[in-house]
Amino acid sequence: MTTSDYSVNLCSLSGKTIWSFQLRNGQKSGITSRSYLSDGTQQCIIDALLDALIEARGQLGGSLHVLNAVAKLPLAGINHDVPIS
């Protein structure tokens, strides 16, 4: 994999894709819903992605406190189940 082409997908436990981001040949695309901003789902998506980023960073043996300071999001209370309405 090169960093110029990748896809990040967030799925519910039932396997439904609820958010995605792709970078292909320098072109960005993805899926989301405007309703996620008002119903709290967008924050759950951010929390789940942050949790995954922290896990990936930890697998590299990196410092988690630096990542948390940059993200400026709390680490406590992250729920892995992203609600779908």
Summary of the structure (lengths in Angstrom):
residues: 85
radius of gyration: 14.0
end to end distance: 34.0
largest distance: 36.8
contacts: 177
relative contact order: 0.17
helix: 38%
strand: 22%
